[in-house]
């Protein structure tokens, strides 16, 4: 049976937005290119120089996808706990693995590699301190609790995404849809007029 236009987003089968998947892939590739700083004549191209903005675009697209996938489920009693567990399970394993790799490197640095460095530094210091490690373990990287980024630098985006998931779910569960829509319109217009 085909979906009617009025039924979009409310069918039993979740709707997949393939075009958005493609755009999210483009965003991810552009952010990688921004960080790689390729050694070519394209490095000074405006698109590449400003491709950090694709992080914001990626967040907006991901927010839309999460909203469409979970809005009705959360309103119908799916529950904040199961939602957080699903989102945590989606992003945390890779984060934990990469963090463990950085910790292993720091341990190897402490016992062996520091001897061969032109610029020796104490292990577990600076951006790789134990305080910063606990901040990263708890996904608090995006709160600015320490000076600058630490351990896995791109993890600030995972932390921001995770805490935004929680705020989203709490807002969907606690605020009636019309009031939430009104608040988003007001917030959006304020952001536009203050830019």
Order of alpha helices (4+ residues) and beta strands (2+ residues): alpha-alpha-alpha-alpha-alpha-alpha-alpha
